[in-house]
Structures are given as structure tokens and as C-alpha cells.
Amino acid sequence: MAEKNTASIGFEKQNWDAACVLRGNIDASEYKSVVLGLIFLKYISDRFDEKYNELVEEGDGFEEDIDEYTSDGIFFVPENARWKAIASKAHTEEIGTVIDEAMRAIEKENKRLKDILPKNFARPELDKRRLGDVVDLFTYIKMVDAGSSRDILGRTYEYCLSKFAEQEGKLAGEFYTPSCVVRTLVEVLKPFNGRVYDPCCGSGGMFVQSAKFIENHSGNINDVAVSRLLPRRPLR
């Protein structure tokens, strides 16, 4: 079975094409956070909706119980942050504020996301008409329908980063290293055990490729830890 990666473009390109509606309104370096933020928001909302519908069908009344989601590794999405609520406001002047408030609500319910999500959609220079058009296009892309792999978001994220890198030229090296370069480094390092240290950790590519290396060589993922910081050592 062929490995899924950014070469198997299809679903990933759908997301990129939708996001390109914003092109020309702001620089690639600026709209990167907008695009990736919307992709993440749509992904977790789709995952939430899938689980929500399952719970409704079970009929036990647990569809708003946060524990039902977190126990399955799914982020709980409050009602005002669900994509259908955002889509209903797509063509209003408040769409930027609606998305920012959705991000804050998600962070509040999911402590792991605290102070991580972008909240810059209400800024004046972001064309709200185009932002609404992107929301419309994303509404018709069901991310969970692209397959059962839990790496769907990662594939889309990496593909979009590579496209941003193409547009930004040499400056893109600050946040993106081509996956072929990272794979080569991992093959040389052979991370079967110990700690994988990546101080830059732009897109987390070193960690992802290390996991794939271990899987492809029948290793044990539990023998490896990851870190963005070196362990502190006593000064001599």
C-alpha cells in the first residue's frame, strides 16, 4: 500500500484552492495563520460533528458531555464555535469577530489549546468579503470524508506550508524545511530509541518523520521521546 504523503494530492489541494481566495488581499506570510487556522477549525468541527451525530443516534443524551469527546481524543467544540454557526455568519461584517470568538471558546474548553489558536481574523486589513467566501468554500469540504487516517490534518497542514514556502522563497526556511530533507536527516540519525530534539519545531516535521521511520522499520514508538528543549544540566 502506497504511503500517504504530500505527493498524493487531492483533498489537500481542495483546501489550498479554497484558501487561495484570500490571495492578493494580504501577503503569504500574513495569511498563512489565517488559512491554517481555518483549516484547523474546520477539521476539529467536522470531527466533533461526526462524534456528536453518533451520540445523538445512541439516544442517551450525552451529545453535549465533554468527556465523551476527550475520551476519544476529540476536541470539544462549543456551540458558538461549531462550523455551522460560523458559516451562518459568513457574509456579515462580523465574520472576523465571530471566528476570533470561536477560537477563544475552543481554547477555554480545551486547555491543551490555551493561547495557541490564531485570533487575528477581525483585523481591518483582512477583507471580510473574501474571508466569508473562504468560509463558504470550506463549508462544502468535509475533512472527515477524506479518509479514516488521523493524519489528514497533518497532510493538509504540510501541503499548505509547502505552498506558502514556494511563494515566500528563501525566507520560508524560517518555518518550513522540505520533507525530503527531513526524511534524509532521519534516515541518517536512525531514531530507534532515546530523545528526538528539534529546537526549531516549525511544522514538527522531524517528529513526524521520526515516527514514520520507526513504523516503517517495525520499531517501538514508546522507545522514543520528543523535545523542543535540551535537558538542563548543572553548570561546571
Secondary structure, DSSP 8 states (H G I E B T S, - for coil): ----STTS-SHHHHHHHHHGGGBTTB-HHHHHHHHHHHHHHHHHHHHHHHHHHHHHHHTSS-TT-HHHHHTTT-----GGGSHHHHHTTTTSTTHHHHHHHHHHHHHHH-GGGTTTS---TT-TTS-HHHHHHHHHHHHT--GGGG-S-TTHHHHHHHHHHHHHHHHHGGGGGGT---HHHHHHHHHHH--SSEEEE-SS-SS-HHHHHHHHHHHHTT--GGGEEEESS-------
